[in-house]
Amino acid sequence: MKQKWIAAGCCSFALLGILACGIAGLFMGLSLPVYRMNQVDSQHAGFRRTTLTHGDSVYVNDYEESALMAFGEQPSKRIGRFPVSLGINGLYAIPGQDVSAYVLEYDPMYQAVYRNIHHPPFDWRAAKFQMMRLYSTGNAVETEDVLVIGEALAAFDGAPMIVPMQADGNYAGYENHWLQSFSDALPGLAYNFGVHIDSSGQVFLAENVVSNQWFLAGSLFVEWINAQR
């Protein structure tokens, strides 16, 4: 009987410890700065410009940030919350990035990268990408071939083909993929180009997965794409 009371007491203390940690986490969350969200139409058709503001601190997600995605370890340092925040939802530091550059709006079902307005947008045209990863249905393939990567970027020197805008990036009649690209200049983040393939096998590249301005890909990049299909 004594052992049962000891076991029950241990369970009670463990439960109290869990509750105490939960309450402490709640109060810690409530002590974080509250960021107000505002959303308007972007200057880029089909996009929205979202700002997060707390005092003099302002972060933005617009056309330039729409192609950015956090990858790697799950963020753990929460730096802000929203007027209505549940659970672990909130504004987080991105592992590898300083909050003076980029932060992440995070919950388990949705993430979006925001840029500090005092930090310049990522210039993907001037960046050196070390690796690209093509995502297609149930498959992901990578290349570090500098010639394939170089030809992918060179496609944007051509004249674009403009198609009717689809804000969700799901362009009917085409295979729609995304090309996750990694640069040492962008730690903790990847830049996503759009890849679209028509019924005849022509391959087009876009500045992001939603953009309706497409550029015809070169033969070496097409050869690499076809080898993965």
N, C-alpha and C positions, 0 to 999 in steps of 0.2 A: 504493500500500500504506500509506504514511504517513497519507493522508487517512482510510483505513478505520480505522486504529488510533485516530486522533483522534475519529472519529465514534463508535467503540465506547467510547472513554473518556468522551465526553460523555454517551452513553446510560447508562453505568455510574454516573456522577456524578448524573445525573437520577434513576435508580432508587434510589440511596442517599439522595438528598434526600427522595424520596417515602416511603421506609421510615422515615427519621428523623422526618418529620412525623407518620407514623402512630404510631410508638412514642411520640413526644412527646404526641400526642393521647390515647393509651392511658393514659400516666402522669398526664396532666392529669385524665382522667376518674376514675382511681383515687383522686385526691386530693380529689374532691368528697365532701361529706357523704353518708352512706348513710341513706336514709329507709326505715323499716320500715312495712309496710302491714298494716292490720287492717280486716276487714270483718264487719259484723253487720247484722241486720235493722234497717231504719229504723222509726221510730215511724209512718211513713206506709206504709200497706199497699202491697205491690208494689214497694217501693224498698229499696235497700241503702245503708247508711251506711259509707263508706270513709274511714279516716283514714291520713294519712302523717305519721310522727313522726321527728324527729331532735333529741335533747336537749329543749330547751324550745320548739322550733319544731314546730307542729302545723297541718296543713291537713286540711280535710274536704270530702268530696263527698257530698251528701245530696239530699233532695227539692229544696231551694232552689237548689242548684247544677246540678241535672240539666237545667235549661232553658238553661244558659249554654253558649256556643260561641265559641271563638276564631276570628277571621277576619283576613284581610289577609296580611301578609308572614309567611313561615315563621319560627318562633322560632329564635334562634341562640345565646342565652345560657343554657347549661345550668348549673343551680345545685345539682343533686343527682342521685344515682343510687339504684338499688334493689339489693337483695342479689344479684339476678340481672339484669344489664343487658347487652344486646347492641347493638353498633353505636352508633347515635345515640340509642337509647332513654334516657329519663331524665326528670327534672323540670326544666322550663324557665321562665324569666321570659317573660311575655306582653308583646309590644311594646305600649307605651301604658299598661301597668299596673305598679304598684309591687308587689314581692313581699310587701309587708306586707298586701296586699289579696288578689290572686289569682295563682295559678301554673297551669302546664299540664303534666299527665302526657302525654308525647308519644312516639309512634313513628310510622313512616310509615303504619301501618294503623289506629291507634287514638289518640284524644285525649280527655282528660277535664279539665275545669276544677275546680280546688280552691280553696277559700277559707281564708284564715288565720283561725283560730278567734277572734282578737282583732278581726277586721274584721266589721262587721254584714252580714247577708245583704242582697242587692240587693232593694230594695223597688220592684218593678215598678209597683205601684199608685200610688206617689207620683212615679214617673219621668215625664219628658216624652220621648216617642219622636218623632224627626224623620222616620223612614222605616220602612216595613214592606215585606217582600219575601215573597211567597207562592211556595212551592215545590210543584210538582205534577210528575207524571211527565213528564220531559223538558222542563220549562218552568219559568221563574222570572219573575215580574212584580213590579213595585215601585209603591208609591204614597207620595207625600208630602202627600197631601190630609189636612188636619187634621181634616176632618169624618169621613172614613172611619176614620182612626186613632182618633179620639175615640169613634166608635160601637163599634169593636172592643173598646175598654177598658170602655165602658159596659155591654157585655153581661154582665160579671161582677157587676153589681149585682143581677141577677135570681136566681131560684131554680135550682139545678142539677138536671139530669137525671143520675142515676147509672146507669151501665151496668156489666156484669160486667168486672172488671179483666183487662186484657191487658198483661202486663209489658213486652212488646216494642212496644207502641203500635200494633200491627197489628190493628185492630178489624174483624172479618169483617162483611160486609154494608154497610160504609161506605167512602167515599173518605176516605183519611187523608192529610192534608197537614201541613206545618208553616209557621208564619208567623214568619219571622226579623225581629226588631224591633231598631232601633238607637237608642241614646240617647247624648247627649253626656256623660251621667253615668256611662257604662260604656265608656270608651275601650278599643279592642282586642277587645271582646266584643260578642256579640249575645245577645238573649233570645229563645227560641223558644216561641211558643204553639202549641198543637195546633189544627188545623181539621179537622172531620169533617162529611161530607155524606152524608145518607141517600138512599135510593132515590127519595124523593119530592122531593128538592131542598132539604130543610131543612138549614140550616148551623148548626153548633155550634162554639163556641170552648172550649178547655180551657187551664188554667194552664200546662201543658207538654204535650209530645207523647205522654206516657204516661198522664197523669191520666185517671181514669174519671169525673170530675165535669165535665159539659159544660153550657154555657150557650148558650141560643138567641141567635143573632146578629140584629142589627137589619136593617131593610130596605135601608139604604144600603150596609152592608157586604156583604149578600147580592148586591145589584146589582153591586157591584164584583167579587165573586167570579165571578158568572155571566158577566160580560163577558170573563173570562180563560179560560173553559172551552171 
